[in-house]
Structures are given as structure tokens and as C-alpha cells.
Amino acid sequence: MGQADDLIELLKGELRRRGVTYAHVARELGLSESTIKRVFASSNFSVKRLEQVCELAGLELDDLIVLADERRRNVEQLTEEQEKILVSDGKLLLIAFLLFNHWTVDQITQTYDIDDLEAVRLLAHLDRLKIIDLLPGNKVHVRLSRTFSWRKNGPIQKLFESQVQNEFFQSKFDGPGELRLVLNGMISDQSIEAIHHKLHRLVTEFEQCVREDKRTMSVERRGTTLVLAIRPWMVQMFENFRRPDGGWQ
């Protein structure tokens, strides 16, 4: 199935989800229902007509393209070996990160010390690793899904814990765009579970912002890291005073 067919199938699904029928589309576009069915069957849409149908589905054409790209991203987790290779090559890890965040190859070479020849080498390596599909003209389809996660205790996570994590927290978090909230209290396991669900919703909202800001020029976007953490825990200096048979946890 080609990219055009992917877009049309996705658009049909969005129309069904909203209860918009072929008959409704035909009325809005001033065409017969049989004509609309034929257009959908052949994927023979002009850009203007595709935009009109997208509007009926509550989407802009750019939204549809982003959704189609998300559906083609099917890799949920890399292998141990793939992560090891990324960690072993800083530029390879950098370009993978930037492509994952919707940068173009031109934007990467203009911003970082990576020339066109080296970019092609790195892209070809990522293609062999099956992290991207390298297309003609150095166009790229990223295969990692937006719900992608690094391996637990894998090479990337270990890199984060040994290097990135310490670097991240070496800040007073009082600069532009920075915020640190530290909360402490006695709450039940049920309340902890409820907070977990709310944090997962925040992750979803963060990913939505990433998708929406894809249409923004890269100079207007900044690499941003959000760290969420919660666990039953008490400062060790307090724990040192705990009675061995203390009942409260």
C-alpha cells in the first residue's frame, strides 16, 4: 500500500469515527454519493478536495499526514545490540534523536558539525539497524513509534543514569522554561496508583505537543526533557532514626 492509499484509509477511519458517511461527504462537496465512493476507491483526490474532506473529519491535511506517519512507526523497542551501537557512536545517537523529533537532514547538517557525506553514512547505518527507512533524496521514515521506550536496564538507560541524569539535575531550575517541583507527603497505595494514571496522561499531552510542534520551524523549538518520578521513599537521614521495629512505613 502506497503513501496515498495510507492517507485515504486513515481518512476513511477518521470519518467513520465521527459518524460521517459517504452521503454526508457527497452533500457537503456537491457531488453524488457514487462519485464519492469512486474517488475513495481509486484514491483519486485533488489536494483541494482532500483538504475539504479532512475538514469534515475535523482535521487539517497536515494533521492527516502526521497521523499516517505515526501509524507507520511500528518499532516499540530496540534490541540490546541496537542500543549498544547507538551508545558507541555519539553522532549516530544524535542524528537518531533528531530524526525521531522530526528534524530534516538539511536542518541537521546546517545545525551540527555533520557534512552531507557523513550524514549519508549515518543515515545508511540507521537504515541497516532498521531504525529508519532511508528513502530517495535522503528523505527519512522513522520506524520508532511515539510510544517507543528504551530497554529497561539497557545501554541507553545506563547512559542516562551514569551521565545524562547527573548533568540534567545540575541546575537550579530557575531559568526560562525551567521548573522543578518536589512534593512530599504520606499517601496510600491507592492514591499513588491514581497519581501514576495522571502522570501517564501528562506523557500523552507531552507527545501531543511534539506532534503539533512538528509543523514549527526547528529554530523555534528547543530540545526539552521532562522527568517524572514518584516512589515510596524517605530521606536517608530520617531513616537513620527509625526504630528497627517501627510500625509506620
Secondary structure, DSSP 8 states (H G I E B T S, - for coil): --HHHHHHHHHHHHHHHTT--HHHHHHHHT--HHHHHHHHHHT---HHHHHHHHHHTT--HHHHHHHHHHHH--B----HHHHHHHHH-HHHHHHHHHHHTT--HHHHHHHSS--HHHHHHHHHHHHHTTSEEEEGGGEEEE-B-TT----TTSHHHHHIIIIIHHHHTSS-S-STT-----------HHHHHHHHHHHHHHHHHHHHHHHHGGGS-GGG-----------S---HHHHTT--TT----
